[in-house]
Amino acid sequence: MQQQLLSLRRRQLCLAAAACVGPHAFAQPAASGYETVPRSADGIGKAFMGREIAGVMGWQGAAWLEREERERQERSDLLLRELRLAPGMQVADVGAGTGYHARRIARLVAPGGTVQAVDVQPQMLEQLQARARREGVDNIVPVLASERDARLAPASLDLALLVDVYHELEYPVEVMAGVVRALRPGGRVVLVEYRAEDPAVPIKSLHKMSEAQIRREMAVHPLVHERTANVLPWQHIVVFVRRD
């Protein structure tokens, strides 16, 4: 396992070096389609496909990610079942935060599997690593991302998971382009978002997304919608497969 983790770190360093070569090393989609909109209380004043992008939850709110009632509200056990994990899988938890899901996934992909826990806030990754150490989880690799790049090596992943994260991406086109490049043939992207279609879900509107909006935005990438699972109390699980 130690050798595998070292290999992953080397691949990440190689990817970072390649990014310095020039704009053609990893091509981005031509037109982002972003527009400036009046900034709402929970947004950033920037929209994509008619949706104002929500502001990021800061690391100061990390305790909310580990709240006692989260399992009852979100049923991560059902989510993990829908992910169809297996030992040896290579997974990225993009926007991992404190590692609530990454730590659970890591146990299910062992032995041989690794979770790359991606976040733009180093304080979140520090908390994630501390929790993983306490729990004896040693197959998580922290990845400090930027707002435009998840910093994942190409063709390295079987699965990329974004839980209540996509709607907060300041550069969703660029980030998802990198995530899709990181998938192996047949690799999957799974977006979990609070259901905008359900007014009873007690979450602010900018932090919800409808299935239709998710599918519309993913259509700009080489992805095929595989299925949508509505087994969670408040969220839908929208699964896409890389189109080769």
JOZIPE-V566895 format. One line per field, one symbol per residue. psi: psi as a letter, one per 30 degrees, with the letter a starting at -180 (. if undefined). burial: I if it has 9 or more other C-alpha atoms within 8 Angstrom, else O. Layout:
# JOZIPE-V566895
psi=???
burial=???
This chain:
# JOZIPE-V566895
psi=eeeeeeeeeeeeeeeeeeffelffejklkekegllklkklegaggklkhgkkkllkklffgeeefgkegeeeefifeeeeeffhllkfkjkkjkhfbggeeeeeeeeffklflkkjjklfjfeeeeeeeeeeeefgjghkjkjjllffkfhkkkhfkfkkkjjheeffkeieeeeeeeeeefklkglkkjkjkkjffjffjhkkefglkleeeeeeeffflikkkelkkhfleflljjklkkj.
burial=OOOOIOOIIOIIOOIIOIIOOOOOOOOOOOOOOOOOOOOOOOIIIIIIOOOIIIOOOOIOOIOOIIOOOIIOOIIOOIIIOOOOIOIIIIIIIIIIIIIIIIIOIIOIIIOIIIIIIIIIIOOIIOIIIOIIIOOOIOIIIIIIIOIIIIIIIIIIIIIIIIIIIIIIIOOIOIIIIIIIIIIIOIIIIIIIIIIIOOOOIOOOOIIIIIIOOIIOOOIOOIIIIOOOOOOIOIIIIIIIIIOO
